[in-house]
Structures are given as C-alpha cells and as structure tokens.
Amino acid sequence: MDVNYFYGNILEHSPDIAHLITEHPHGILLSYNRKTFGEKIWERYYNYPDVGVSLLYQDMKNPHLGESYGLFAHLGFYFLQRKLLLRIGTGISYNTNPYDRDKNFRNNAYGTHLMNNTFLMVNYKQKLFDNLALQAGIILIHYSNGNFKAPNTSTNSFALNLGVDYSFRSENQSNYIPLGEKKPYSETFHYNFVFRSGFHSSDVIGSGEYPFYIFSVYADKRISHKSTLQAGAELFLSEMLKEYIYYRSVAYPEEPVSGDEDSKRVGVFGGYQLNVGKIKAYVNLGYYIYYPYDFEGRVYNRLGLNYSINKDWFVGASVKSHAAKAEAAEFSVGYRL
C-alpha cells in the first residue's frame, strides 16, 4: 500500500474557468497494489506491473468547486530498475458542489455530482528499509462528466506529491519469471463490430440530456505482443444534435440554419491499441466524410479502454472529443471476428 499527499494548481486550460482558480488545491491518494511476477506473458513484457485500486480526496480550494472523492482502478509500470513508477488510473468521482442555477451558478466546470476521473502519476521510489519506501513526484488529475450534462468545462490539476510505500512482504527478485528470448508475434486481420451508446448534452445549460447511438465497423491487425493497428468507419446518430439544430434555427434566426438539416454523421478513423492482458487501451483519430451540419469541426478523436470477456466479445468505455472538447462518454459492446 502507499499513501501520498499532493499540493498544486488547477491549470487554466480555458479562460472560462479563470474565476475558479483562487488557491492551491491539495489532497490525499491512497492506493492498494498487487504485484505481478510474470505468471502471464503480458506481465513479463511490461516489466511486471502492479494492478490495484485507489481512493482519492481532493479539496479544490474554491468554494464553488467544493471537494471531490474518487475511486479508481489503476496500473503501475516500472522503469530504471523499478525505481521510477508510472501509474495510470481511471474511475469515477463524487463532487460536493456542482453547478446549480440558483445556489452555485459560478461553477461552470462541473455540471453533475458524479464525474469521470483520470489520474497520471510519475514517482521516483527510494527504499528506506526492507518493506518501506519513500516516493515523490508529480500527479495530473482530470475531472469531467463527458458532456453528460452542461456545464462541463472540466478541470485539470497538476500537483507535486510526497508519500510512503509499505510492502506486506519483501520483494524477492527470484520470484519473477524471466521473459526469456523475445519472439516476433503477429496475427491476421480481424474484423470488429461495435455498438456504442450513452447520453450527452449540448453546451446550452438546461437543454437536457439525450441518447446517442454509434455503429462502428473496423479491421485490426496485431503487429506485436503490445501493439495493434486499427482502421474503420462509423455512423453517428445523436438526438441531442437534432434538438440543437432546431434550437439554433429558432434562437438565432440570423444564422443560415433552417432546422431541417440532417443530424447524422459518418466518419472514418484510424487508431492504435495497446494490449495489456485482457485490457486494451486505444486512441482513434477520425474525420467526418458525411457532415451536413457543422458541429465542433470535422476532425474527432477518441480515448478508450476495452475489456475482453473472451476471444470474441468485449465491453468498453471511451470518451469522444473534438480536440480537448468532449462530446460524449461512450459505453460499448463489441464482437471481434
């Protein structure tokens, strides 16, 4: 287990949140880790990472932003003879003081109590005694509700951290199963069919939350134990965009919007996937080839995680964005042929 205290700043990624940055936020990150020793081959290729869960408390040091409590699943990767730790966590958090039209209208960063939460921590670890180590470094914490409900300007906190790590048993290097000779690995092309859905809203506060549906087809080619390349196409159906087009036609009659524009979009994309056992982390970059209404630009990107239930079926979660502007938090089920 390890416990870390952090102290830092909210980054002004948008001038819209400048009024919310008043003091230095701080908090505590408590993590429980399970070591891996190479029983599975992916553990050897990633230098025997840790897997675990983390609890986070953060005081945003602004009365309008309140405090946040987070629960994460995380992976910890080691470098430099296991002295440098890179930990990546994703989960959900509860904020105590989101936007309220009457009571907290200044909080234009958080539109809901529950939010998607991600952190990235880079630490240097120095052993003090056999089971006790000191660690210090930096941590980046991101809060967003994936545009589920406006407002959703989000925040990013950058902080320094200091903590202690206690191991319940001594680390014995002989316990690790060696990787042995690295052998080239690849697979033939596979075809994937994915359905994604969820709810999202426009940036118009009070406009409501609407369902969306995404149908994706893509091919993937695994080129190594770690890496897979992707390319495909997808159809986007959004009730929110249909309503937003109508809203613009009524609220802004000076704009060249009739209200009858098609809300459907079709995109093509390429991507890269990192394979970590049953967990697949991926990034997509796409372009709308059918784009009848201009909404946030033709280029989009997606960051996501998939979990393989078996060799055919998988489930996942992702965030689709236009640059740093989130459009939707997506939940998906897929079949790999």
Secondary structure, DSSP 8 states (H G I E B T S, - for coil): -EEEEEEEEE--SSGGGGGG--S--EEEEEEEEEE--SSSHHHHHTTS-EEEEEEEEEE-SSTTT-EEEEEEEEEEEEETTTTEEEEEEEEEEEESS--BTTTBTT--S--SSEEEEEEEEEEEEEE-SSSEEEEEEEEEEEEE-TTSSS----EEEEEEEEEEEE-SS---GGGS----S--------EEEEEEEEEEE--SSTTS--EEEEEEEEEEEEE-SSSEEEEEEEEEEEEHHHHHHHHHHHHH-TTSS--S-----EEEEEEEEEEEETTEEEEEEEEEEEE-SS-SS-SEEEEEEEEEESSSSEEEEEEEEEETTEEEEEEEEEEEE-
